[in-house]
Amino acid sequence: MSPLEGQPSQRPNRRVSRRALARAITKDRDLAMALADDNYRTSDSALDRALPELSRAVVDNSLEHRLAGIAARMLPPPNRTRYAEEFRSELGDLAQSGAGRWRQVIYAFRQLARARHMRKALMASSQRRATPGSEAS
Amino acid sequence: MGEGPSPRMTLTTQLVLRALLEEPVQEKYGLQICAAAGLPSGTIHPILARLETLGWVESRWEDTDPHEQGRPRRRYYRFTADGAESARIALARASTPVAGLSRLRPRPAGGDV
């Protein structure tokens, strides 16, 4: 017996969800335009603020930033954002200090190689916090 | 003080502690600590995470606007009030067996007193 046998056809549902999706997109577009309009009225520098973020996002697609991002994603979820920012910050410091591209890649590789140790240390930290008896007196 | 749990005093942990103890009240960011400890970048974060959990070290984000600075904000580390003292005690304990090893060093021939 086929696993799909006895189940209702998917076609009508798909049509309904497409219509719902189209409606949601229209609504979101209207909302986004309203928000953007409001944003520009209240602050002319909205675009000025957004552009460096966008350009950084493009630059951050480099190998070293991607490796550092992977290293951060290997950490426990509550710590990921902090360390992703910290690694990014140190890559920025390395770049500012005149370190070449390869030094930055090596830095990111090291973070990646140590991510397992880091994860272990952070997991132990959260366990320690969860067990008050093991906290330093 | 100094009687609470302490980290495993590996050589790298000792180097990080010594680097922070050079100026215990001064805040340092990751790469500064690496440079002061003579460790390659990317090796100190697990140690700092352990020290932070023990309450020896505290950290905070730099209080600046990244857009004005033109770089992401830094994470600064420094000893807590009790952390520096705990670190000194732990380092003294850790260095004792190393000092004791000097007695095992081969002495020059005929130098037996």
gemmi code that builds the backbone of each chain (N, CA, C; Angstrom):
import gemmi

chains = {
    "A": [
        ("MET", (0.844, -1.205, 0.000), (0.000, 0.000, 0.000), (0.879, 1.254, 0.000)),
        ("SER", (0.542, 2.179, -0.880), (1.344, 3.403, -0.975), (1.158, 4.261, 0.281)),
        ("PRO", (2.209, 4.947, 0.742), (2.071, 5.770, 1.944), (1.113, 6.946, 1.756)),
        ("LEU", (0.866, 7.341, 0.486), (-0.032, 8.474, 0.235), (-1.483, 8.038, 0.085)),
        ("GLU", (-1.650, 6.731, -0.031), (-2.988, 6.217, -0.234), (-3.878, 6.513, 0.975)),
        ("GLY", (-5.094, 6.902, 0.712), (-6.009, 7.172, 1.813), (-5.896, 8.590, 2.353)),
        ("GLN", (-4.903, 9.370, 1.856), (-4.766, 10.762, 2.307), (-5.487, 11.680, 1.326)),
        ("PRO", (-6.035, 12.800, 1.798), (-6.711, 13.713, 0.874), (-5.702, 14.345, -0.092)),
        ("SER", (-6.192, 14.697, -1.258), (-5.316, 15.298, -2.261), (-4.719, 16.603, -1.730)),
        ("GLN", (-3.458, 16.897, -2.113), (-2.771, 18.094, -1.625), (-3.116, 19.332, -2.455)),
        ("ARG", (-3.678, 19.120, -3.662), (-3.875, 20.239, -4.587), (-4.731, 21.378, -4.028)),
        ("PRO", (-5.945, 21.117, -3.515), (-6.776, 22.237, -3.035), (-6.070, 23.021, -1.928)),
        ("ASN", (-5.413, 22.307, -0.999), (-4.711, 22.973, 0.091), (-3.617, 23.886, -0.434)),
        ("ARG", (-2.907, 23.368, -1.450), (-1.798, 24.146, -1.991), (-2.331, 25.447, -2.600)),
        ("ARG", (-3.518, 25.329, -3.279), (-4.095, 26.517, -3.901), (-4.456, 27.533, -2.822)),
        ("VAL", (-5.030, 27.027, -1.733), (-5.433, 27.908, -0.636), (-4.204, 28.594, -0.040)),
        ("SER", (-3.143, 27.805, 0.184), (-1.969, 28.399, 0.813), (-1.301, 29.410, -0.104)),
        ("ARG", (-1.348, 29.171, -1.424), (-0.784, 30.147, -2.362), (-1.523, 31.467, -2.262)),
        ("ARG", (-2.876, 31.346, -2.167), (-3.680, 32.566, -2.085), (-3.342, 33.306, -0.777)),
        ("ALA", (-3.202, 32.522, 0.322), (-2.895, 33.130, 1.628), (-1.529, 33.798, 1.590)),
        ("LEU", (-0.611, 33.119, 0.906), (0.743, 33.652, 0.803), (0.735, 34.968, 0.020)),
        ("ALA", (-0.004, 34.981, -1.081), (-0.079, 36.194, -1.904), (-0.670, 37.342, -1.091)),
        ("ARG", (-1.700, 37.009, -0.289), (-2.339, 38.048, 0.521), (-1.354, 38.591, 1.566)),
        ("ALA", (-0.610, 37.648, 2.174), (0.345, 38.040, 3.219), (1.459, 38.916, 2.638)),
        ("ILE", (1.904, 38.547, 1.421), (2.977, 39.331, 0.788), (2.488, 40.756, 0.524)),
        ("THR", (1.267, 40.868, 0.013), (0.710, 42.198, -0.279), (0.615, 43.019, 0.998)),
        ("LYS", (0.111, 42.336, 2.058), (-0.064, 43.041, 3.324), (1.305, 43.480, 3.869)),
        ("ASP", (2.277, 42.564, 3.802), (3.620, 42.879, 4.309), (4.267, 44.001, 3.503)),
        ("ARG", (4.031, 43.975, 2.189), (4.626, 45.009, 1.333), (4.068, 46.375, 1.722)),
        ("ASP", (2.716, 46.401, 1.928), (2.081, 47.663, 2.321), (2.640, 48.145, 3.656)),
        ("LEU", (2.782, 47.176, 4.588), (3.279, 47.521, 5.921), (4.727, 48.029, 5.836)),
        ("ALA", (5.539, 47.326, 5.041), (6.942, 47.711, 4.894), (7.054, 49.105, 4.293)),
        ("MET", (6.205, 49.385, 3.280), (6.250, 50.711, 2.637), (5.826, 51.799, 3.620)),
        ("ALA", (4.805, 51.484, 4.419), (4.332, 52.462, 5.406), (5.423, 52.746, 6.436)),
        ("LEU", (6.074, 51.667, 6.868), (7.136, 51.822, 7.870), (8.320, 52.608, 7.300)),
        ("ALA", (8.679, 52.275, 6.065), (9.806, 52.959, 5.426), (9.488, 54.442, 5.279)),
        ("ASP", (8.269, 54.722, 4.836), (7.844, 56.101, 4.649), (7.938, 56.859, 5.970)),
        ("ASP", (7.424, 56.220, 7.040), (7.422, 56.819, 8.368), (8.863, 57.044, 8.843)),
        ("ASN", (9.700, 56.033, 8.572), (11.094, 56.082, 8.984), (11.809, 57.269, 8.333)),
        ("TYR", (11.568, 57.459, 7.022), (12.243, 58.540, 6.317), (11.729, 59.897, 6.756)),
        ("ARG", (10.435, 59.923, 7.148), (9.891, 61.196, 7.595), (10.526, 61.593, 8.935)),
        ("THR", (10.703, 60.589, 9.817), (11.228, 60.910, 11.144), (12.745, 61.063, 11.125)),
        ("SER", (13.412, 60.338, 10.237), (14.879, 60.405, 10.231), (15.410, 60.326, 8.807)),
        ("ASP", (16.054, 61.409, 8.381), (16.621, 61.431, 7.026), (17.853, 60.557, 6.921)),
        ("SER", (18.455, 60.274, 8.099), (19.710, 59.513, 8.053), (19.484, 58.005, 8.124)),
        ("ALA", (18.238, 57.580, 7.943), (17.957, 56.136, 8.035), (18.787, 55.348, 7.024)),
        ("LEU", (18.844, 55.899, 5.817), (19.605, 55.207, 4.770), (21.103, 55.243, 5.083)),
        ("ASP", (21.559, 56.399, 5.596), (22.982, 56.526, 5.967), (23.359, 55.485, 7.003)),
        ("ARG", (22.413, 55.225, 7.907), (22.707, 54.241, 8.948), (22.674, 52.822, 8.387)),
        ("ALA", (21.753, 52.612, 7.443), (21.577, 51.254, 6.916), (22.711, 50.861, 5.970)),
        ("LEU", (23.271, 51.836, 5.248), (24.277, 51.508, 4.236), (25.539, 50.857, 4.798)),
        ("PRO", (26.127, 51.405, 5.899), (27.323, 50.715, 6.429), (27.025, 49.276, 6.835)),
        ("GLU", (25.825, 49.062, 7.401), (25.432, 47.697, 7.791), (25.421, 46.796, 6.563)),
        ("LEU", (24.814, 47.331, 5.488), (24.710, 46.536, 4.265), (26.093, 46.254, 3.692)),
        ("SER", (26.943, 47.290, 3.671), (28.280, 47.083, 3.097), (29.078, 46.112, 3.950)),
        ("ARG", (28.892, 46.211, 5.293), (29.604, 45.280, 6.177), (29.128, 43.847, 5.915)),
        ("ALA", (27.822, 43.702, 5.688), (27.273, 42.366, 5.429), (27.903, 41.769, 4.180)),
        ("VAL", (28.170, 42.648, 3.188), (28.789, 42.161, 1.953), (30.237, 41.757, 2.236)),
        ("VAL", (30.970, 42.626, 2.968), (32.371, 42.343, 3.288), (32.479, 41.087, 4.155)),
        ("ASP", (31.514, 40.942, 5.084), (31.547, 39.819, 6.010), (31.397, 38.470, 5.330)),
        ("ASN", (31.164, 38.482, 4.038), (31.011, 37.224, 3.332), (32.374, 36.617, 2.988)),
        ("SER", (33.456, 37.246, 3.447), (34.789, 36.737, 3.148), (35.027, 35.434, 3.902)),
        ("LEU", (36.065, 34.714, 3.463), (36.353, 33.389, 4.038), (36.535, 33.458, 5.550)),
        ("GLU", (37.344, 34.437, 6.024), (37.636, 34.512, 7.459), (36.363, 34.775, 8.276)),
        ("HIS", (35.489, 35.630, 7.757), (34.258, 35.906, 8.493), (33.315, 34.710, 8.467)),
        ("ARG", (33.333, 34.006, 7.347), (32.477, 32.814, 7.282), (32.969, 31.744, 8.245)),
        ("LEU", (34.297, 31.568, 8.310), (34.863, 30.570, 9.238), (34.557, 30.949, 10.689)),
        ("ALA", (34.732, 32.247, 11.002), (34.438, 32.701, 12.367), (32.955, 32.506, 12.683)),
        ("GLY", (32.120, 32.716, 11.675), (30.679, 32.509, 11.854), (30.361, 31.048, 12.153)),
        ("ILE", (31.050, 30.151, 11.447), (30.835, 28.714, 11.687), (31.286, 28.366, 13.100)),
        ("ALA", (32.443, 28.924, 13.508), (32.958, 28.669, 14.871), (31.937, 29.120, 15.908)),
        ("ALA", (31.331, 30.276, 15.685), (30.336, 30.787, 16.645), (29.092, 29.903, 16.658)),
        ("ARG", (28.734, 29.401, 15.476), (27.531, 28.551, 15.407), (27.749, 27.200, 16.075)),
        ("MET", (29.009, 26.807, 16.288), (29.288, 25.536, 16.974), (29.133, 25.658, 18.489)),
        ("LEU", (28.975, 26.877, 18.969), (28.869, 27.111, 20.416), (27.425, 26.921, 20.876)),
        ("PRO", (27.199, 26.786, 22.183), (25.823, 26.645, 22.659), (24.976, 27.853, 22.230)),
        ("PRO", (23.715, 27.636, 21.879), (22.885, 28.726, 21.336), (22.907, 30.032, 22.139)),
        ("PRO", (22.863, 30.016, 23.480), (22.832, 31.311, 24.175), (24.110, 32.134, 24.017)),
        ("ASN", (25.207, 31.480, 23.621), (26.498, 32.182, 23.523), (26.864, 32.593, 22.100)),
        ("ARG", (26.079, 32.127, 21.126), (26.479, 32.323, 19.732), (26.593, 33.785, 19.327)),
        ("THR", (25.581, 34.575, 19.668), (25.571, 35.967, 19.212), (26.757, 36.721, 19.785)),
        ("ARG", (26.995, 36.521, 21.084), (28.096, 37.239, 21.731), (29.430, 36.919, 21.066)),
        ("TYR", (29.704, 35.612, 20.889), (31.017, 35.248, 20.355), (31.129, 35.557, 18.866)),
        ("ALA", (29.996, 35.490, 18.148), (30.048, 35.874, 16.726), (30.499, 37.325, 16.626)),
        ("GLU", (29.952, 38.167, 17.493), (30.323, 39.584, 17.481), (31.771, 39.771, 17.942)),
        ("GLU", (32.146, 38.981, 18.939), (33.514, 39.118, 19.466), (34.550, 38.687, 18.409)),
        ("PHE", (34.272, 37.579, 17.734), (35.207, 37.116, 16.691), (35.277, 38.148, 15.563)),
        ("ARG", (34.107, 38.694, 15.221), (34.054, 39.691, 14.144), (34.871, 40.929, 14.544)),
        ("SER", (34.713, 41.280, 15.819), (35.431, 42.451, 16.330), (36.942, 42.220, 16.272)),
        ("GLU", (37.375, 41.024, 16.636), (38.818, 40.745, 16.627), (39.358, 40.665, 15.200)),
        ("LEU", (38.520, 40.165, 14.288), (38.948, 40.179, 12.885), (39.120, 41.623, 12.417)),
        ("GLY", (38.204, 42.483, 12.864), (38.294, 43.905, 12.530), (39.552, 44.523, 13.113)),
        ("ASP", (39.873, 44.148, 14.357), (41.087, 44.670, 15.003), (42.337, 44.195, 14.269)),
        ("LEU", (42.311, 42.921, 13.867), (43.455, 42.379, 13.123), (43.648, 43.149, 11.819)),
        ("ALA", (42.537, 43.379, 11.131), (42.608, 44.097, 9.849), (43.141, 45.510, 10.074)),
        ("GLN", (42.657, 46.162, 11.152), (43.097, 47.539, 11.434), (44.568, 47.607, 11.818)),
        ("SER", (45.043, 46.510, 12.460), (46.451, 46.524, 12.883), (47.388, 46.202, 11.717)),
        ("GLY", (46.805, 46.010, 10.557), (47.623, 45.797, 9.367), (47.895, 44.332, 9.074)),
        ("ALA", (47.231, 43.453, 9.812), (47.421, 42.017, 9.570), (46.880, 41.670, 8.182)),
        ("GLY", (47.619, 40.866, 7.488), (47.217, 40.484, 6.139), (46.031, 39.527, 6.167)),
        ("ARG", (45.530, 39.269, 5.000), (44.352, 38.420, 4.852), (44.600, 37.036, 5.463)),
        ("TRP", (45.811, 36.474, 5.224), (46.079, 35.116, 5.699), (46.114, 35.035, 7.216)),
        ("ARG", (46.605, 36.103, 7.852), (46.606, 36.103, 9.326), (45.174, 36.079, 9.841)),
        ("GLN", (44.321, 36.765, 9.128), (42.914, 36.777, 9.540), (42.272, 35.405, 9.323)),
        ("VAL", (42.638, 34.790, 8.205), (42.102, 33.441, 7.928), (42.614, 32.463, 8.984)),
        ("ILE", (43.897, 32.598, 9.341), (44.479, 31.702, 10.361), (43.776, 31.910, 11.698)),
        ("TYR", (43.515, 33.183, 12.030), (42.780, 33.490, 13.270), (41.434, 32.750, 13.264)),
        ("ALA", (40.723, 32.872, 12.147), (39.392, 32.255, 12.061), (39.490, 30.727, 12.130)),
        ("PHE", (40.525, 30.168, 11.495), (40.726, 28.717, 11.543), (40.983, 28.261, 12.985)),
        ("ARG", (41.773, 29.068, 13.704), (42.061, 28.718, 15.103), (40.780, 28.723, 15.920)),
        ("GLN", (39.942, 29.731, 15.684), (38.672, 29.784, 16.427), (37.851, 28.535, 16.123)),
        ("LEU", (37.888, 28.157, 14.851), (37.132, 26.979, 14.433), (37.707, 25.718, 15.083)),
        ("ALA", (39.036, 25.634, 15.086), (39.688, 24.452, 15.669), (39.443, 24.363, 17.172)),
        ("ARG", (39.311, 25.517, 17.838), (39.128, 25.535, 19.295), (37.648, 25.559, 19.684)),
        ("ALA", (36.773, 25.558, 18.685), (35.337, 25.714, 18.986), (34.820, 24.582, 19.876)),
        ("ARG", (35.366, 23.385, 19.692), (34.922, 22.249, 20.503), (35.294, 22.468, 21.974)),
        ("HIS", (36.519, 22.950, 22.225), (36.957, 23.246, 23.595), (36.097, 24.353, 24.190)),
        ("MET", (35.864, 25.330, 23.359), (35.072, 26.488, 23.788), (33.665, 26.044, 24.168)),
        ("ARG", (33.088, 25.195, 23.319), (31.748, 24.685, 23.572), (31.715, 23.938, 24.913)),
        ("LYS", (32.754, 23.118, 25.131), (32.842, 22.353, 26.367), (32.917, 23.287, 27.577)),
        ("ALA", (33.754, 24.316, 27.445), (33.916, 25.276, 28.551), (32.600, 25.995, 28.836)),
        ("LEU", (31.902, 26.367, 27.777), (30.651, 27.112, 27.966), (29.543, 26.218, 28.513)),
        ("MET", (29.541, 24.951, 28.076), (28.536, 24.002, 28.598), (28.776, 23.778, 30.087)),
        ("ALA", (30.058, 23.641, 30.450), (30.399, 23.449, 31.862), (29.969, 24.669, 32.664)),
        ("SER", (30.125, 25.855, 32.058), (29.726, 27.089, 32.731), (28.239, 27.094, 33.027)),
        ("SER", (27.447, 26.719, 32.017), (25.994, 26.762, 32.219), (25.564, 25.708, 33.222)),
        ("GLN", (26.274, 24.554, 33.228), (25.955, 23.510, 34.222), (26.282, 23.997, 35.627)),
        ("ARG", (27.422, 24.692, 35.717), (27.852, 25.212, 37.018), (26.831, 26.216, 37.549)),
        ("ARG", (26.330, 27.077, 36.614), (25.342, 28.068, 37.030), (24.043, 27.394, 37.457)),
        ("ALA", (23.710, 26.279, 36.772), (22.461, 25.577, 37.096), (22.557, 24.833, 38.408)),
        ("THR", (23.795, 24.508, 38.841), (24.003, 23.805, 40.106), (24.646, 24.762, 41.087)),
        ("PRO", (23.849, 25.462, 41.897), (24.426, 26.487, 42.766), (25.470, 25.955, 43.726)),
        ("GLY", (25.381, 24.686, 44.127), (26.327, 24.122, 45.081), (27.743, 24.080, 44.578)),
        ("SER", (27.886, 24.050, 43.224), (29.224, 23.949, 42.664), (29.832, 25.315, 42.382)),
        ("GLU", (29.085, 26.368, 42.657), (29.588, 27.733, 42.434), (30.654, 28.079, 43.471)),
        ("ALA", (31.574, 28.927, 43.062), (32.631, 29.345, 43.992), (32.034, 30.013, 45.206)),
        ("SER", (32.576, 29.722, 46.380), (32.009, 30.289, 47.591), (32.464, 31.732, 47.754)),
    ],
    "B": [
        ("MET", (39.110, 33.411, 50.504), (39.492, 33.817, 49.160), (40.530, 32.850, 48.609)),
        ("GLY", (40.363, 32.475, 47.350), (41.316, 31.562, 46.765), (41.045, 30.120, 47.106)),
        ("GLU", (40.025, 29.875, 47.953), (39.716, 28.509, 48.353), (38.611, 27.905, 47.486)),
        ("GLY", (37.964, 28.723, 46.662), (36.905, 28.234, 45.789), (37.487, 27.392, 44.674)),
        ("PRO", (36.613, 26.945, 43.768), (37.134, 26.157, 42.652), (38.069, 27.002, 41.786)),
        ("SER", (39.075, 26.352, 41.273), (39.999, 27.093, 40.394), (40.129, 26.334, 39.079)),
        ("PRO", (40.527, 27.023, 38.037), (40.618, 26.339, 36.735), (41.805, 25.386, 36.712)),
        ("ARG", (41.791, 24.494, 35.727), (42.944, 23.616, 35.550), (44.107, 24.508, 35.126)),
        ("MET", (45.192, 24.460, 35.906), (46.281, 25.413, 35.662), (47.229, 24.902, 34.586)),
        ("THR", (46.715, 24.871, 33.374), (47.574, 24.497, 32.244), (48.535, 25.660, 31.976)),
        ("LEU", (49.510, 25.405, 31.142), (50.493, 26.455, 30.853), (49.798, 27.670, 30.230)),
        ("THR", (48.857, 27.420, 29.312), (48.184, 28.556, 28.657), (47.333, 29.341, 29.659)),
        ("THR", (46.683, 28.624, 30.590), (45.892, 29.319, 31.612), (46.806, 30.205, 32.448)),
        ("GLN", (47.960, 29.665, 32.808), (48.906, 30.451, 33.611), (49.383, 31.686, 32.843)),
        ("LEU", (49.613, 31.502, 31.553), (50.076, 32.645, 30.747), (48.995, 33.729, 30.658)),
        ("VAL", (47.744, 33.288, 30.501), (46.639, 34.259, 30.426), (46.500, 34.990, 31.756)),
        ("LEU", (46.582, 34.244, 32.860), (46.456, 34.869, 34.178), (47.595, 35.868, 34.411)),
        ("ARG", (48.801, 35.474, 34.045), (49.950, 36.381, 34.227), (49.784, 37.638, 33.380)),
        ("ALA", (49.264, 37.451, 32.159), (49.059, 38.613, 31.275), (48.047, 39.575, 31.889)),
        ("LEU", (46.981, 39.029, 32.461), (45.960, 39.891, 33.071), (46.475, 40.520, 34.367)),
        ("LEU", (47.366, 39.792, 35.046), (47.884, 40.308, 36.322), (48.911, 41.430, 36.141)),
        ("GLU", (49.409, 41.574, 34.916), (50.371, 42.668, 34.682), (49.755, 44.012, 35.064)),
        ("GLU", (48.490, 44.188, 34.702), (47.740, 45.395, 35.079), (46.334, 44.930, 35.470)),
        ("PRO", (46.162, 44.512, 36.710), (44.920, 43.823, 37.089), (43.646, 44.654, 36.944)),
        ("VAL", (43.758, 45.982, 37.065), (42.533, 46.783, 36.967), (42.306, 47.296, 35.546)),
        ("GLN", (43.297, 47.097, 34.715), (43.198, 47.569, 33.325), (42.365, 46.584, 32.498)),
        ("GLU", (41.430, 47.109, 31.734), (40.633, 46.241, 30.858), (41.437, 45.949, 29.590)),
        ("LYS", (41.312, 44.705, 29.140), (42.016, 44.329, 27.908), (41.045, 43.572, 27.007)),
        ("TYR", (41.205, 43.739, 25.703), (40.380, 42.946, 24.788), (41.188, 41.745, 24.287)),
        ("GLY", (40.497, 40.825, 23.669), (41.073, 39.537, 23.316), (42.467, 39.574, 22.706)),
        ("LEU", (42.643, 40.380, 21.653), (43.940, 40.393, 20.978), (45.045, 40.977, 21.849)),
        ("GLN", (44.670, 41.910, 22.731), (45.661, 42.479, 23.661), (46.139, 41.396, 24.626)),
        ("ILE", (45.180, 40.590, 25.097), (45.535, 39.512, 26.037), (46.431, 38.495, 25.335)),
        ("CYS", (46.095, 38.170, 24.083), (46.919, 37.234, 23.306), (48.353, 37.758, 23.207)),
        ("ALA", (48.465, 39.052, 22.876), (49.797, 39.649, 22.705), (50.552, 39.648, 24.032)),
        ("ALA", (49.866, 40.020, 25.112), (50.528, 40.090, 26.422), (50.940, 38.700, 26.900)),
        ("ALA", (50.132, 37.688, 26.562), (50.425, 36.325, 27.015), (51.397, 35.620, 26.071)),
        ("GLY", (51.609, 36.201, 24.921), (52.483, 35.564, 23.936), (51.843, 34.329, 23.332)),
        ("LEU", (50.522, 34.350, 23.282), (49.796, 33.208, 22.722), (49.233, 33.588, 21.353)),
        ("PRO", (49.091, 32.602, 20.482), (48.516, 32.931, 19.183), (47.051, 33.324, 19.318)),
        ("SER", (46.622, 34.218, 18.434), (45.228, 34.666, 18.498), (44.304, 33.464, 18.287)),
        ("GLY", (43.211, 33.478, 18.985), (42.239, 32.404, 18.820), (42.381, 31.280, 19.819)),
        ("THR", (43.278, 31.439, 20.792), (43.474, 30.345, 21.757), (42.965, 30.687, 23.156)),
        ("ILE", (42.636, 31.928, 23.386), (42.371, 32.340, 24.770), (40.895, 32.313, 25.167)),
        ("HIS", (40.008, 32.262, 24.204), (38.583, 32.384, 24.552), (38.059, 31.266, 25.453)),
        ("PRO", (38.447, 29.999, 25.224), (37.967, 28.966, 26.166), (38.458, 29.231, 27.587)),
        ("ILE", (39.684, 29.726, 27.712), (40.243, 30.008, 29.051), (39.483, 31.163, 29.689)),
        ("LEU", (39.264, 32.208, 28.909), (38.531, 33.365, 29.449), (37.106, 32.975, 29.845)),
        ("ALA", (36.502, 32.082, 29.068), (35.134, 31.638, 29.393), (35.129, 30.916, 30.742)),
        ("ARG", (36.158, 30.065, 30.973), (36.239, 29.345, 32.250), (36.470, 30.320, 33.408)),
        ("LEU", (37.356, 31.264, 33.189), (37.672, 32.232, 34.249), (36.452, 33.096, 34.571)),
        ("GLU", (35.684, 33.377, 33.539), (34.479, 34.193, 33.739), (33.443, 33.417, 34.553)),
        ("THR", (33.329, 32.134, 34.257), (32.383, 31.293, 34.997), (32.757, 31.211, 36.469)),
        ("LEU", (34.055, 31.148, 36.720), (34.521, 31.057, 38.111), (34.375, 32.378, 38.850)),
        ("GLY", (34.088, 33.436, 38.107), (33.942, 34.742, 38.734), (35.277, 35.436, 38.952)),
        ("TRP", (36.309, 34.949, 38.297), (37.630, 35.576, 38.432), (37.749, 36.770, 37.488)),
        ("VAL", (37.096, 36.622, 36.352), (37.192, 37.645, 35.304), (35.788, 38.099, 34.938)),
        ("GLU", (35.670, 39.393, 34.620), (34.386, 39.890, 34.119), (34.630, 40.554, 32.771)),
        ("SER", (33.575, 40.617, 31.979), (33.746, 41.226, 30.662), (32.557, 42.114, 30.360)),
        ("ARG", (32.800, 43.040, 29.455), (31.716, 43.934, 29.028), (32.008, 44.403, 27.606)),
        ("TRP", (30.941, 44.817, 26.931), (31.116, 45.359, 25.589), (31.621, 46.788, 25.683)),
        ("GLU", (32.439, 47.151, 24.771), (32.924, 48.526, 24.683), (31.733, 49.466, 24.513)),
        ("ASP", (31.812, 50.592, 25.211), (30.682, 51.508, 25.209), (30.865, 52.577, 24.127)),
        ("THR", (30.903, 52.146, 22.888), (31.050, 53.117, 21.787), (30.100, 52.745, 20.667)),
        ("ASP", (29.925, 53.682, 19.772), (29.079, 53.441, 18.614), (29.950, 52.865, 17.492)),
        ("PRO", (29.689, 51.615, 17.073), (30.518, 51.008, 16.023), (30.550, 51.839, 14.744)),
        ("HIS", (29.454, 52.559, 14.477), (29.425, 53.357, 13.236), (30.402, 54.524, 13.314)),
        ("GLU", (30.488, 55.105, 14.508), (31.423, 56.224, 14.681), (32.865, 55.726, 14.651)),
        ("GLN", (33.093, 54.576, 15.284), (34.446, 54.021, 15.365), (34.897, 53.410, 14.040)),
        ("GLY", (33.936, 52.988, 13.259), (34.278, 52.344, 11.988), (34.759, 50.922, 12.169)),
        ("ARG", (34.468, 50.331, 13.313), (34.823, 48.922, 13.583), (33.839, 48.381, 14.604)),
        ("PRO", (33.690, 47.050, 14.661), (32.773, 46.483, 15.672), (33.277, 46.771, 17.084)),
        ("ARG", (32.362, 46.850, 18.020), (32.776, 47.135, 19.403), (33.551, 45.944, 19.969)),
        ("ARG", (34.456, 46.248, 20.878), (35.305, 45.210, 21.468), (34.683, 44.669, 22.742)),
        ("ARG", (35.106, 43.458, 23.088), (34.715, 42.886, 24.371), (35.916, 43.021, 25.301)),
        ("TYR", (35.740, 43.719, 26.402), (36.839, 43.966, 27.336), (36.765, 43.028, 28.538)),
        ("TYR", (37.936, 42.558, 28.945), (38.047, 41.638, 30.089), (38.925, 42.261, 31.169)),
        ("ARG", (38.596, 41.966, 32.418), (39.485, 42.345, 33.531), (39.142, 41.482, 34.742)),
        ("PHE", (40.013, 41.483, 35.705), (39.775, 40.708, 36.924), (38.632, 41.307, 37.735)),
        ("THR", (37.911, 40.455, 38.431), (36.928, 40.945, 39.401), (37.694, 41.329, 40.673)),
        ("ALA", (36.980, 41.863, 41.643), (37.642, 42.309, 42.877), (38.432, 41.162, 43.513)),
        ("ASP", (37.830, 39.988, 43.600), (38.504, 38.846, 44.230), (39.340, 38.038, 43.232)),
        ("GLY", (39.050, 38.233, 41.950), (39.682, 37.402, 40.925), (41.191, 37.492, 40.897)),
        ("ALA", (41.699, 38.721, 41.021), (43.148, 38.907, 40.936), (43.850, 38.155, 42.075)),
        ("GLU", (43.279, 38.239, 43.269), (43.893, 37.575, 44.422), (43.829, 36.053, 44.251)),
        ("SER", (42.664, 35.576, 43.810), (42.519, 34.128, 43.569), (43.532, 33.662, 42.534)),
        ("ALA", (43.726, 34.486, 41.498), (44.670, 34.119, 40.432), (46.097, 34.066, 40.977)),
        ("ARG", (46.458, 35.043, 41.806), (47.812, 35.064, 42.383), (48.065, 33.796, 43.198)),
        ("ILE", (47.067, 33.445, 44.026), (47.202, 32.249, 44.876), (47.334, 30.994, 44.007)),
        ("ALA", (46.448, 30.907, 43.001), (46.471, 29.722, 42.136), (47.786, 29.618, 41.376)),
        ("LEU", (48.306, 30.763, 40.941), (49.589, 30.755, 40.216), (50.732, 30.345, 41.131)),
        ("ALA", (50.682, 30.838, 42.371), (51.737, 30.471, 43.327), (51.715, 28.974, 43.587)),
        ("ARG", (50.505, 28.430, 43.726), (50.375, 26.980, 43.960), (50.852, 26.204, 42.747)),
        ("ALA", (50.464, 26.706, 41.579), (50.812, 25.976, 40.347), (52.301, 26.005, 40.095)),
        ("SER", (52.955, 27.101, 40.510), (54.388, 27.207, 40.204), (55.243, 26.463, 41.220)),
        ("THR", (54.646, 26.090, 42.371), (55.426, 25.403, 43.400), (56.015, 24.083, 42.897)),
        ("PRO", (55.195, 23.196, 42.280), (55.799, 21.937, 41.817), (56.867, 22.172, 40.766)),
        ("VAL", (56.687, 23.214, 39.937), (57.688, 23.508, 38.903), (58.996, 23.924, 39.570)),
        ("ALA", (58.880, 24.756, 40.653), (60.081, 25.181, 41.377), (60.764, 23.976, 42.015)),
        ("GLY", (59.946, 23.033, 42.520), (60.489, 21.839, 43.152), (61.262, 20.981, 42.177)),
        ("LEU", (60.907, 21.075, 40.894), (61.593, 20.267, 39.886), (63.046, 20.689, 39.703)),
        ("SER", (63.370, 21.923, 40.103), (64.744, 22.408, 39.904), (65.734, 21.566, 40.697)),
        ("ARG", (65.237, 20.946, 41.785), (66.128, 20.102, 42.597), (66.568, 18.865, 41.830)),
        ("LEU", (65.756, 18.500, 40.816), (66.062, 17.292, 40.044), (67.041, 17.565, 38.901)),
        ("ARG", (67.346, 18.872, 38.722), (68.262, 19.217, 37.622), (69.622, 18.567, 37.839)),
        ("PRO", (70.251, 18.046, 36.801), (71.581, 17.442, 36.967), (72.590, 18.488, 37.420)),
        ("ARG", (73.368, 18.163, 38.409), (74.383, 19.111, 38.892), (75.694, 18.879, 38.166)),
        ("PRO", (76.522, 19.909, 38.096), (77.819, 19.733, 37.439), (78.658, 18.677, 38.153)),
        ("ALA", (79.449, 17.949, 37.400), (80.280, 16.891, 37.985), (81.208, 17.457, 39.053)),
        ("GLY", (81.262, 16.823, 40.178), (82.148, 17.268, 41.248), (81.570, 18.396, 42.065)),
        ("GLY", (80.345, 18.829, 41.696), (79.743, 19.967, 42.385), (78.928, 19.552, 43.589)),
        ("ASP", (79.043, 18.312, 43.990), (78.249, 17.797, 45.101), (78.760, 18.376, 46.428)),
        ("VAL", (77.907, 19.116, 47.102), (78.379, 19.734, 48.343), (77.889, 18.957, 49.543)),
    ],
}
model = gemmi.Model(1)
for chain_id, residues in chains.items():
    chain = gemmi.Chain(chain_id)
    for i, (resn, *xyz) in enumerate(residues, 1):
        res = gemmi.Residue()
        res.name, res.seqid = resn, gemmi.SeqId(i, " ")
        for name, pos in zip(("N", "CA", "C"), xyz):
            atom = gemmi.Atom()
            atom.name, atom.element = name, gemmi.Element(name[0])
            atom.pos, atom.b_iso = gemmi.Position(*pos), 0.0
            res.add_atom(atom)
        chain.add_residue(res)
    model.add_chain(chain)
structure = gemmi.Structure()
structure.add_model(model)
structure.setup_entities()
